[in-house]
């Protein structure tokens, strides 16, 4: 292994990823810098996605990362990803908490000389907590020396299956939004953007994400009609793609005030966020909330119970709104906010403040804190 920043006198952390999405690359770069400053080496190992994931076209490139062969079985439901050889030089191994990663289980139960940590939510928040799959996942989750929890929402899930709180680090999961922020700051003529999109109304909503069941696309489209009925010049931008795209395309073809712009990235994403007043997402809230914060577009959602851990970043009444899970209540919440200019302006300011709090740099610092604490603690798996 050749790495100009590798110091044989430092402890070594082995971070194993089944695959490397592009949005994780800035995090690993930041974590490496943070750990080097604290006298610790970082090695990142990753494999390739399965056939279904390849269709997402979201793989990233990390020049100093190391390739690790993946062997998929049962249509990608099981993955054998051995890091036995690489772990011999590690003081700590970090892996994701996924049932499909079979070699992790061997390491958790039989490799007790090297510290082992898990990264994840603590549970599948969209799954059945009483299923055999989730019960097994909880049991295996205790076979770790440390836990890195995505957000504070994950903490009670992890302590709930008997893992000690003093061995859990909340990392505040994030993505790099610096480039998006620079694109938005460079915009000086929002009206031109609205003109290019064919927007002429005084209030604009945006949806940005994937079109699948948990996002509740049909609920969103139905709510748009109720909002439009109350605010005559309301307009909507819908960005994204997915299996329910036909619903969005049919809706926008019928109602010209709703614009479907496809999947957007980079400057185009920045322009759409700049043109919007609010982000509407009545279904699952995940990392897209960070885009909304950077774009100063308060998120309006429901208490639908589908959300990912990043949902805790939404502070109801401060940087967003969580309504009762009904079409009427949600639509009314959107209308009320759009009609209250002062309240909307205050929420936009709060969004920008939140964008600074939940950054990939802070995530890397939190992660490094947990790594150093873990390295200085005794093995936990030997204690029970």
Secondary structure by P-SEA (a helix, b strand, c coil): cccccccccbbbbbbbbccccccaaaaaaaaaaaaaaabbbbbbbbbbbcaaaaaaccccccccbbbbbbbbcccccbbbbbcccccccccbbbbcccccaaaaaaaacccccbbbbbbccccccccccccaaaaaaaaaaacccbbbbcccccccccccccccccccccccccccaaaaaaaaaacccaaaaaaaacccccbbbbbbcccccccaaaaaaaaaaaaaaacccbbbbbbbcccaaaaaaaaaaacccccccccccaaaaaaaaaaccbbbbccccccaaaaaaaacbbbbbccccccccccccccccccbbbccccaaaaaaaaaaaaacaaaaaaaaaaaaaaaaaccaaaaaaaaaaaaaaaaacccccccc
